[in-house]
């Protein structure tokens, strides 16, 4: 009996060793798998996934694609103007957001903030700005300042302010403050040491982050016109409402060209900043 018990204990010890000392790992894996399975089952139910409806709609989609050729270019000047409006919304919104983010970083970075009590409230503010999409901001601001690209630009600026300040603050918190401390030992003030020792260290990665945010905002700004916030989105919505698929094809083609060019130029600039 004692020999059998010893064999059982030895076998259990072997299983524990083979599992890296964790006999409950298989059970935890099964629980995680069951949770994921249940999560996606609920997600499929909530989104009302219906492959039958998809296959029924494919002929209609093919018909629309046929109607989109050849693209209509009669209104190309208007489309290009609205596209330029979209790029302007993204450019001004991103620039204003970055300018607002720079002073905010002083309060949102735990390792350099002069007011430790303001750290969490500032982070909460940035989380709120990031949590509200620029589309929602634009929808609200259209009611406040009226239709047009000004509302769209403000919406982009508010949302991007939260994103830019949060990313910049993360860069600061992960940076080495050795040079800052070294300057302070020479008698330099805290702000002076940050400006002359920390800013040059973080400028390339921060500029790269700002360029990435600009790329993202160009794409995001293309739909702001749906809520009356200017840009190419308004023309896109009008074409869909009128079922003018030839004009819609032209708009989509122009959007793809503009986004591709901006992505390539921004990517090249970001590569040079590394």
C-alpha positions as CSV (number, residue, x, y, z in Angstrom):
1,X,0.0,0.0,0.0
2,X,2.8,2.4,1.0
3,X,4.6,1.5,-2.3
4,X,1.5,2.3,-4.4
5,X,1.1,5.6,-2.6
6,X,4.7,6.4,-3.2
7,X,4.3,5.7,-6.9
8,X,1.2,8.0,-7.1
9,X,3.1,10.8,-5.3
10,X,6.0,10.3,-7.7
11,X,3.7,10.4,-10.7
12,X,2.1,13.6,-9.5
13,X,5.5,15.2,-8.9
14,X,6.4,14.3,-12.4
15,X,3.3,15.9,-13.8
16,X,4.0,19.1,-11.7
17,X,7.6,19.2,-13.0
18,X,6.4,18.7,-16.6
19,X,4.0,21.5,-16.2
20,X,6.6,23.9,-14.8
21,X,5.4,23.4,-11.2
22,X,1.8,24.4,-11.9
23,X,-0.7,21.6,-11.8
24,X,-3.6,24.0,-12.4
25,X,-2.3,25.3,-15.8
26,X,-4.5,22.9,-17.9
27,X,-7.6,23.9,-15.9
28,X,-6.8,27.6,-16.4
29,X,-6.2,27.1,-20.1
30,X,-9.6,25.4,-20.3
31,X,-11.3,28.3,-18.5
32,X,-9.6,30.9,-20.7
33,X,-10.7,28.9,-23.8
34,X,-14.3,28.6,-22.5
35,X,-14.4,32.3,-21.7
36,X,-13.1,33.3,-25.2
37,X,-15.6,30.9,-26.8
38,X,-18.5,32.4,-24.8
39,X,-17.3,35.9,-25.5
40,X,-17.2,35.5,-29.3
41,X,-20.5,33.6,-29.3
42,X,-22.2,36.6,-27.5
43,X,-20.4,39.0,-29.9
44,X,-21.8,37.1,-32.9
45,X,-25.3,37.2,-31.4
46,X,-25.1,40.9,-30.7
47,X,-23.8,41.8,-34.2
48,X,-26.5,39.6,-35.8
49,X,-24.1,37.8,-38.1
50,X,-26.0,36.4,-41.0
51,X,-24.0,35.0,-43.9
52,X,-27.2,34.3,-45.8
53,X,-27.9,38.0,-46.0
54,X,-24.3,38.6,-47.1
55,X,-24.6,36.2,-50.0
56,X,-28.0,37.7,-51.0
57,X,-26.5,41.2,-51.1
58,X,-23.5,40.3,-53.3
59,X,-25.4,40.6,-56.6
60,X,-26.6,44.1,-55.5
61,X,-23.1,45.0,-54.7
62,X,-21.9,43.8,-58.1
63,X,-24.6,45.9,-59.8
64,X,-23.4,49.0,-57.9
65,X,-19.8,48.3,-58.9
66,X,-20.9,48.1,-62.5
67,X,-22.7,51.4,-62.2
68,X,-19.5,53.0,-60.8
69,X,-17.6,52.5,-64.1
70,X,-16.5,54.7,-65.6
71,X,-15.9,57.2,-62.8
72,X,-17.5,60.6,-63.2
73,X,-14.9,63.4,-63.5
74,X,-17.2,66.3,-64.3
75,X,-17.1,67.5,-60.7
76,X,-13.4,66.6,-60.1
77,X,-12.5,70.3,-59.2
78,X,-15.2,70.3,-56.4
79,X,-14.0,66.9,-55.2
80,X,-10.4,68.0,-55.1
81,X,-11.4,71.2,-53.2
82,X,-13.3,69.1,-50.6
83,X,-10.3,66.8,-50.3
84,X,-8.0,69.7,-49.7
85,X,-10.5,70.9,-47.0
86,X,-10.2,67.5,-45.4
87,X,-6.4,67.6,-45.3
88,X,-6.6,71.1,-43.9
89,X,-8.9,69.9,-41.1
90,X,-6.4,67.2,-40.2
91,X,-3.4,69.5,-40.4
92,X,-4.8,72.3,-38.3
93,X,-6.4,69.9,-35.8
94,X,-3.2,68.0,-35.3
95,X,-1.1,71.1,-35.0
96,X,-3.4,72.7,-32.4
97,X,-3.6,69.4,-30.5
98,X,0.2,69.1,-30.4
99,X,0.6,72.7,-29.2
100,X,-1.9,72.0,-26.4
101,X,-0.3,68.7,-25.6
102,X,3.2,70.2,-25.0
103,X,2.4,72.1,-21.8
104,X,0.0,69.4,-20.7
105,X,2.9,66.9,-20.7
106,X,4.4,68.7,-17.7
107,X,1.4,67.8,-15.6
108,X,0.8,64.4,-17.1
109,X,4.3,63.0,-16.6
110,X,4.8,61.5,-13.2
111,X,8.6,61.9,-13.2
112,X,8.7,65.7,-14.1
113,X,5.4,67.1,-12.9
114,X,5.9,70.2,-10.6
115,X,2.4,69.5,-9.2
116,X,2.1,65.8,-8.2
117,X,-1.5,66.3,-7.1
118,X,-2.4,67.3,-10.6
119,X,-1.1,64.2,-12.2
120,X,-4.1,62.0,-11.9
121,X,-6.7,64.7,-12.8
122,X,-4.7,65.5,-15.9
123,X,-4.5,61.9,-16.9
124,X,-8.2,61.5,-16.4
125,X,-8.8,64.6,-18.6
126,X,-6.6,63.1,-21.4
127,X,-8.4,59.8,-21.1
128,X,-11.7,61.5,-21.5
129,X,-10.5,63.4,-24.6
130,X,-9.1,60.2,-26.1
131,X,-12.3,58.3,-25.2
132,X,-14.5,60.6,-27.2
133,X,-14.0,60.2,-30.9
134,X,-13.4,63.2,-33.1
135,X,-16.6,62.2,-35.0
136,X,-18.6,62.6,-31.8
137,X,-16.8,65.9,-30.9
138,X,-17.6,67.2,-34.4
139,X,-21.3,66.2,-34.1
140,X,-21.5,68.2,-30.8
141,X,-19.6,71.2,-32.2
142,X,-21.7,71.4,-35.3
143,X,-24.6,72.3,-33.0
144,X,-22.4,74.9,-31.2
145,X,-20.5,76.6,-34.1
146,X,-22.6,75.6,-37.1
147,X,-22.0,73.5,-40.1
148,X,-18.6,73.5,-41.9
149,X,-15.0,72.5,-41.5
150,X,-14.4,74.6,-38.4
151,X,-16.4,72.2,-36.3
152,X,-14.5,69.3,-37.8
153,X,-11.2,70.9,-37.1
154,X,-12.1,71.5,-33.5
155,X,-13.3,68.0,-33.1
156,X,-10.0,66.6,-34.5
157,X,-8.0,68.9,-32.2
158,X,-9.9,67.9,-29.0
159,X,-9.6,64.2,-29.6
160,X,-6.0,64.4,-30.8
161,X,-5.0,66.6,-27.8
162,X,-5.8,63.7,-25.5
163,X,-3.9,61.1,-27.7
164,X,-0.9,63.3,-28.3
165,X,-0.4,64.4,-24.7
166,X,-0.8,60.8,-23.5
167,X,1.8,59.5,-25.9
168,X,4.2,62.4,-25.3
169,X,3.9,61.8,-21.5
170,X,4.6,58.1,-21.9
171,X,7.7,59.0,-23.8
172,X,8.8,61.3,-21.0
173,X,8.1,58.8,-18.3
174,X,10.2,56.1,-20.1
175,X,13.1,58.5,-20.8
176,X,16.3,58.8,-18.7
177,X,16.5,61.9,-16.5
178,X,20.3,61.5,-16.0
179,X,21.0,64.5,-18.2
180,X,18.4,66.6,-16.5
181,X,19.8,65.7,-13.1
182,X,23.3,66.5,-14.3
183,X,22.2,70.0,-15.5
184,X,20.5,70.7,-12.2
185,X,23.7,70.0,-10.3
186,X,25.3,72.9,-12.2
187,X,22.6,75.2,-10.8
188,X,20.1,75.1,-13.7
189,X,16.4,75.4,-12.8
190,X,14.1,72.5,-13.3
191,X,12.3,73.9,-16.4
192,X,15.6,75.0,-17.9
193,X,17.0,71.5,-17.5
194,X,13.9,69.9,-19.0
195,X,14.0,72.3,-22.0
196,X,17.7,71.9,-22.8
197,X,18.3,68.3,-21.7
198,X,15.1,66.3,-22.0
199,X,13.4,68.0,-25.0
200,X,16.2,67.4,-27.5
201,X,16.3,63.7,-26.4
202,X,12.6,63.3,-27.0
203,X,12.1,65.6,-30.0
204,X,12.6,63.0,-32.8
205,X,10.2,60.4,-31.3
206,X,7.6,63.1,-30.5
207,X,7.8,64.5,-34.0
208,X,7.4,61.0,-35.4
209,X,4.3,60.5,-33.2
210,X,2.8,63.8,-34.3
211,X,3.3,62.7,-38.0
212,X,1.6,59.4,-37.3
213,X,-1.3,61.3,-35.6
214,X,-1.6,63.5,-38.7
215,X,-1.8,60.4,-41.0
216,X,-4.6,59.0,-38.8
217,X,-6.5,62.3,-38.7
218,X,-6.5,62.6,-42.5
219,X,-8.3,59.3,-42.7
220,X,-10.6,60.1,-39.8
221,X,-11.5,63.5,-41.2
222,X,-12.8,62.0,-44.4
223,X,-16.0,60.9,-42.7
224,X,-16.6,64.1,-40.6
225,X,-18.6,65.6,-43.5
226,X,-21.3,63.0,-42.8
227,X,-22.3,65.1,-39.7
228,X,-21.9,68.4,-41.6
229,X,-18.4,69.1,-40.4
230,X,-17.0,69.8,-43.9
231,X,-14.5,67.9,-46.1
232,X,-14.9,65.2,-48.6
233,X,-17.2,63.3,-46.3
234,X,-20.1,65.5,-47.3
235,X,-19.6,64.8,-51.0
236,X,-19.4,61.1,-50.1
237,X,-22.7,61.2,-48.3
238,X,-24.4,63.2,-51.1
239,X,-23.3,60.6,-53.7
240,X,-24.5,57.8,-51.6
241,X,-27.9,59.5,-51.0
242,X,-28.3,60.1,-54.7
243,X,-27.0,56.6,-55.6
244,X,-24.5,58.3,-57.9
245,X,-22.0,55.5,-57.9
246,X,-19.9,56.9,-60.7
247,X,-19.3,60.1,-58.7
248,X,-18.7,57.9,-55.6
249,X,-16.0,55.9,-57.4
250,X,-14.2,59.2,-58.3
251,X,-14.4,60.3,-54.6
252,X,-13.0,57.0,-53.3
253,X,-10.2,57.0,-55.9
254,X,-9.2,60.5,-54.9
255,X,-9.3,59.6,-51.2
256,X,-7.1,56.5,-51.8
257,X,-4.5,58.6,-53.8
258,X,-4.3,61.3,-51.2
259,X,-4.1,58.9,-48.2
260,X,-1.4,56.8,-50.0
261,X,0.7,59.9,-50.8
262,X,0.4,61.3,-47.3
263,X,1.3,57.9,-45.8
264,X,4.3,57.5,-48.0
265,X,5.6,61.0,-47.3
266,X,4.9,60.8,-43.6
267,X,6.5,57.3,-43.4
268,X,9.7,58.6,-45.1
269,X,9.9,61.6,-42.7
270,X,9.4,59.3,-39.7
271,X,12.1,57.0,-40.9
272,X,14.5,60.0,-41.1
273,X,13.6,60.9,-37.5
274,X,14.6,57.6,-36.0
